Amino acid sequence: MFGISELAIILVVVIAVLAAKRLPELARSAGKSARILKAEARAAKDDDTGTGTDTGTGTGRV
């Protein structure tokens, strides 16, 4: 019987053969999604660090 690694390799080969026409489109889409995710993570990190405009007059509650 096949192990997990053999089944994974077979699955990748089958997908590559059956979806060969769409692979460039899928790779392009995955790259675009990764860039968007990276930009959003960077923006969230910048928001977390703050811009120095906090006056410190808050109530202290979160």
Secondary structure, DSSP 8 states (H G I E B T S, - for coil): ---HHHHHHHHHHHHHHHTTTTHHHHHHHHHHHHHHHHHHHHHHHHHHH--S---S-S-S--
